[in-house]
Amino acid sequence: MLSLFAVVTIILFLLPFTPTAGLFLRRRRTLGPSPLSEGAYAPDHFARNLIEKLRARMALITQPVVTVCEYPLDDEPLLILPASMRRAPSECATKMSYALADMVFPTALACDKEIAAEGALLTGENASYRALYAADTLRIGRNSTIVRWCHADTHLKVGKGCRILGRASANKTIKVDAPCCFTTLTAPMILIGPAEPRAAGAKAEDLASVAGTNHVAREPVSLAAGTRLHGSVKAYKRLCVGAGSVIEGALACEGDIVIEPGCLIWGPIIAEGDVRIAGGCEVGRSGHPGSVVGEDVEIAAPAVIHGAVHARRGGNITES
C-alpha cells in the first residue's frame, strides 16, 4: 500500500510538467539546427536583413516617391527619401531612413535609428549612428561613432578618430585612417592608412625550404629578423616575428603575438592574448584570407589585412 501511495504521489507531481516536456521534445525534432548556425554569423547579416525588409516595404508603394514620405515599418516610422534629394533632413536623427539614391548627412548628427541608401552614403564628421548600409560606397566622417554595425556593398572608408563599436564590413575593401578604434572589420582587403598590397608578388619558391610544415613549441618563440619559413608556428606565452620576415602559414599562440615591421604572414594570426602588428605588414593574400584574432589587437599604419580582424576586447589602428 505504501509503495502504491508513493507511485501515485510521483505521478501527480510530474503530471503538470508533461505538456512542457512534450513541447520541448517536439520542438527539438522539428526545429532542426539553430538559424545562428547558418547565416547569422555572416558579416553582412544585419545589413542584408535590413535592406531586404526596406525593399519589400518599398515594393508595396504604388505611387512614385518625389518628396520625403513617412510609412510604418514594424510599428516604427520609416522615412523614404526620394532619389532627387541629396542632403538628409533633420528628421533622420530620430527615424529609420531609407534613401533611394546617394545621400549626404550633416556634421554632428546623432542618429539612433538605422539608415540605408541605395547609392553612396557620406556621413558628416563628429556624428553618431546606430547602423549604416550603402549599396555603393560608404564614407564615415572623422571622429564619428558607429554603435552597432555598418556595411557597404562596395567600399567602406573610415575617417580618422572614428570608433566602430560593432561590425564593419564591405564586399570589396575597407580603408581605415589612423587613429581608429574597432571591434570587427571584415572585407576581402582591409587597407590600414596609406597601404598597398604587396604579397601578390611573393612566390612560394622564393621562401627557404624547411623540413616539416608545422612548428610547435611549448615555450615562447622569437623568430629572427628576415626569417623565411614554410608552414605554421604555434608557441606558448609569446610569439614574436622579427622584422622583414615571411611566414607561409598561420601563427597561433596561447599568449601574445608581436609582428615587427615589414612582415608578410600568409595565414591567419590567432592569439589567446593580444596581437601587435607593426607598420608595413601584410596578413593573408588576395583570394587567401588571413584573419587576425586577439584579445586586444593593435595595428600600425600602413598595413594590409586580407580577411577579417576581430578584437575580443578592443582594437586600435595607430600611426607608425
CORHU-V456606 format. One record per residue. RES is the residue in one letter. BURIAL is + if it has 9 or more other ideal C-beta (glycine too) atoms within 8 Angstrom, else -. D_LAST is the distance of its C-alpha to the last C-alpha in whole Angstrom. Layout:
res:RES burial:BURIAL d_last:D_LAST
res:RES burial:BURIAL d_last:D_LAST
//
This chain:
res:M burial:- d_last:85
res:L burial:- d_last:82
res:S burial:- d_last:80
res:L burial:- d_last:81
res:F burial:- d_last:80
res:A burial:- d_last:76
res:V burial:- d_last:75
res:V burial:- d_last:76
res:T burial:- d_last:74
res:I burial:- d_last:71
res:I burial:- d_last:72
res:L burial:- d_last:72
res:F burial:- d_last:69
res:L burial:- d_last:67
res:L burial:- d_last:69
res:P burial:- d_last:66
res:F burial:- d_last:63
res:T burial:- d_last:65
res:P burial:- d_last:64
res:T burial:- d_last:60
res:A burial:- d_last:60
res:G burial:- d_last:61
res:L burial:- d_last:59
res:F burial:- d_last:56
res:L burial:- d_last:57
res:R burial:- d_last:58
res:R burial:- d_last:54
res:R burial:- d_last:53
res:R burial:- d_last:55
res:T burial:- d_last:55
res:L burial:- d_last:51
res:G burial:- d_last:50
res:P burial:- d_last:46
res:S burial:- d_last:44
res:P burial:- d_last:42
res:L burial:- d_last:39
res:S burial:- d_last:39
res:E burial:- d_last:39
res:G burial:- d_last:37
res:A burial:- d_last:36
res:Y burial:- d_last:32
res:A burial:- d_last:32
res:P burial:+ d_last:28
res:D burial:+ d_last:30
res:H burial:+ d_last:33
res:F burial:+ d_last:34
res:A burial:+ d_last:33
res:R burial:+ d_last:36
res:N burial:- d_last:38
res:L burial:+ d_last:38
res:I burial:+ d_last:38
res:E burial:- d_last:41
res:K burial:+ d_last:43
res:L burial:+ d_last:42
res:R burial:- d_last:43
res:A burial:- d_last:46
res:R burial:+ d_last:47
res:M burial:+ d_last:47
res:A burial:- d_last:49
res:L burial:- d_last:52
res:I burial:+ d_last:52
res:T burial:- d_last:55
res:Q burial:- d_last:54
res:P burial:- d_last:51
res:V burial:+ d_last:49
res:V burial:- d_last:49
res:T burial:- d_last:48
res:V burial:+ d_last:46
res:C burial:+ d_last:48
res:E burial:- d_last:48
res:Y burial:+ d_last:49
res:P burial:- d_last:49
res:L burial:+ d_last:46
res:D burial:- d_last:47
res:D burial:- d_last:48
res:E burial:+ d_last:46
res:P burial:+ d_last:46
res:L burial:+ d_last:44
res:L burial:+ d_last:43
res:I burial:+ d_last:43
res:L burial:+ d_last:42
res:P burial:+ d_last:44
res:A burial:- d_last:42
res:S burial:- d_last:43
res:M burial:+ d_last:41
res:R burial:- d_last:37
res:R burial:- d_last:36
res:A burial:+ d_last:37
res:P burial:- d_last:39
res:S burial:- d_last:39
res:E burial:+ d_last:41
res:C burial:+ d_last:38
res:A burial:+ d_last:36
res:T burial:- d_last:39
res:K burial:+ d_last:40
res:M burial:+ d_last:39
res:S burial:+ d_last:38
res:Y burial:+ d_last:39
res:A burial:+ d_last:38
res:L burial:+ d_last:40
res:A burial:+ d_last:38
res:D burial:+ d_last:35
res:M burial:+ d_last:34
res:V burial:+ d_last:32
res:F burial:+ d_last:31
res:P burial:+ d_last:31
res:T burial:- d_last:29
res:A burial:- d_last:29
res:L burial:+ d_last:31
res:A burial:- d_last:31
res:C burial:+ d_last:33
res:D burial:- d_last:34
res:K burial:+ d_last:36
res:E burial:+ d_last:35
res:I burial:+ d_last:34
res:A burial:+ d_last:34
res:A burial:+ d_last:35
res:E burial:- d_last:36
res:G burial:+ d_last:34
res:A burial:+ d_last:31
res:L burial:+ d_last:30
res:L burial:+ d_last:28
res:T burial:+ d_last:27
res:G burial:+ d_last:27
res:E burial:+ d_last:24
res:N burial:+ d_last:24
res:A burial:+ d_last:26
res:S burial:- d_last:27
res:Y burial:+ d_last:29
res:R burial:+ d_last:30
res:A burial:+ d_last:30
res:L burial:+ d_last:29
res:Y burial:+ d_last:31
res:A burial:+ d_last:31
res:A burial:- d_last:33
res:D burial:+ d_last:31
res:T burial:+ d_last:27
res:L burial:+ d_last:26
res:R burial:+ d_last:23
res:I burial:+ d_last:22
res:G burial:+ d_last:22
res:R burial:+ d_last:19
res:N burial:+ d_last:20
res:S burial:+ d_last:22
res:T burial:+ d_last:23
res:I burial:+ d_last:25
res:V burial:+ d_last:27
res:R burial:+ d_last:28
res:W burial:+ d_last:27
res:C burial:+ d_last:26
res:H burial:+ d_last:27
res:A burial:+ d_last:27
res:D burial:- d_last:30
res:T burial:+ d_last:28
res:H burial:+ d_last:24
res:L burial:+ d_last:22
res:K burial:+ d_last:20
res:V burial:+ d_last:18
res:G burial:+ d_last:17
res:K burial:+ d_last:14
res:G burial:- d_last:15
res:C burial:+ d_last:18
res:R burial:+ d_last:19
res:I burial:+ d_last:20
res:L burial:+ d_last:23
res:G burial:+ d_last:25
res:R burial:+ d_last:25
res:A burial:+ d_last:23
res:S burial:+ d_last:24
res:A burial:+ d_last:25
res:N burial:+ d_last:27
res:K burial:+ d_last:25
res:T burial:+ d_last:21
res:I burial:+ d_last:19
res:K burial:+ d_last:16
res:V burial:+ d_last:14
res:D burial:+ d_last:12
res:A burial:+ d_last:9
res:P burial:+ d_last:10
res:C burial:+ d_last:13
res:C burial:+ d_last:15
res:F burial:+ d_last:17
res:T burial:+ d_last:20
res:T burial:+ d_last:21
res:L burial:+ d_last:20
res:T burial:+ d_last:22
res:A burial:+ d_last:23
res:P burial:+ d_last:23
res:M burial:+ d_last:20
res:I burial:+ d_last:17
res:L burial:+ d_last:14
res:I burial:+ d_last:11
res:G burial:+ d_last:10
res:P burial:- d_last:11
res:A burial:+ d_last:12
res:E burial:- d_last:15
res:P burial:+ d_last:17
res:R burial:+ d_last:18
res:A burial:+ d_last:20
res:A burial:- d_last:23
res:G burial:- d_last:24
res:A burial:+ d_last:24
res:K burial:- d_last:27
res:A burial:- d_last:29
res:E burial:- d_last:31
res:D burial:- d_last:28
res:L burial:+ d_last:27
res:A burial:- d_last:29
res:S burial:- d_last:32
res:V burial:- d_last:32
res:A burial:- d_last:35
res:G burial:- d_last:35
res:T burial:- d_last:33
res:N burial:+ d_last:31
res:H burial:+ d_last:30
res:V burial:- d_last:31
res:A burial:+ d_last:31
res:R burial:- d_last:32
res:E burial:- d_last:29
res:P burial:+ d_last:26
res:V burial:+ d_last:24
res:S burial:- d_last:22
res:L burial:+ d_last:22
res:A burial:- d_last:21
res:A burial:- d_last:18
res:G burial:- d_last:20
res:T burial:+ d_last:22
res:R burial:- d_last:24
res:L burial:+ d_last:26
res:H burial:+ d_last:28
res:G burial:+ d_last:29
res:S burial:+ d_last:27
res:V burial:+ d_last:26
res:K burial:+ d_last:27
res:A burial:+ d_last:26
res:Y burial:+ d_last:27
res:K burial:+ d_last:25
res:R burial:+ d_last:22
res:L burial:+ d_last:21
res:C burial:+ d_last:18
res:V burial:+ d_last:17
res:G burial:+ d_last:16
res:A burial:+ d_last:14
res:G burial:+ d_last:16
res:S burial:+ d_last:18
res:V burial:+ d_last:20
res:I burial:+ d_last:22
res:E burial:+ d_last:25
res:G burial:+ d_last:25
res:A burial:+ d_last:24
res:L burial:+ d_last:22
res:A burial:+ d_last:24
res:C burial:+ d_last:24
res:E burial:- d_last:26
res:G burial:+ d_last:24
res:D burial:+ d_last:20
res:I burial:+ d_last:18
res:V burial:+ d_last:15
res:I burial:+ d_last:13
res:E burial:+ d_last:11
res:P burial:+ d_last:9
res:G burial:- d_last:12
res:C burial:+ d_last:14
res:L burial:+ d_last:17
res:I burial:+ d_last:19
res:W burial:+ d_last:22
res:G burial:+ d_last:23
res:P burial:+ d_last:22
res:I burial:+ d_last:20
res:I burial:+ d_last:22
res:A burial:+ d_last:22
res:E burial:- d_last:24
res:G burial:+ d_last:22
res:D burial:+ d_last:18
res:V burial:+ d_last:16
res:R burial:+ d_last:12
res:I burial:+ d_last:10
res:A burial:+ d_last:7
res:G burial:+ d_last:6
res:G burial:+ d_last:9
res:C burial:+ d_last:11
res:E burial:+ d_last:14
res:V burial:+ d_last:17
res:G burial:+ d_last:20
res:R burial:+ d_last:22
res:S burial:+ d_last:24
res:G burial:- d_last:27
res:H burial:- d_last:26
res:P burial:+ d_last:24
res:G burial:+ d_last:22
res:S burial:+ d_last:21
res:V burial:+ d_last:19
res:V burial:+ d_last:21
res:G burial:+ d_last:20
res:E burial:+ d_last:21
res:D burial:+ d_last:17
res:V burial:+ d_last:15
res:E burial:+ d_last:11
res:I burial:+ d_last:9
res:A burial:+ d_last:5
res:A burial:+ d_last:6
res:P burial:+ d_last:7
res:A burial:+ d_last:10
res:V burial:+ d_last:14
res:I burial:+ d_last:16
res:H burial:+ d_last:20
res:G burial:+ d_last:22
res:A burial:+ d_last:21
res:V burial:+ d_last:18
res:H burial:+ d_last:20
res:A burial:+ d_last:20
res:R burial:- d_last:23
res:R burial:- d_last:22
res:G burial:- d_last:19
res:G burial:+ d_last:15
res:N burial:+ d_last:12
res:I burial:+ d_last:10
res:T burial:+ d_last:6
res:E burial:- d_last:4
res:S burial:+ d_last:0
//
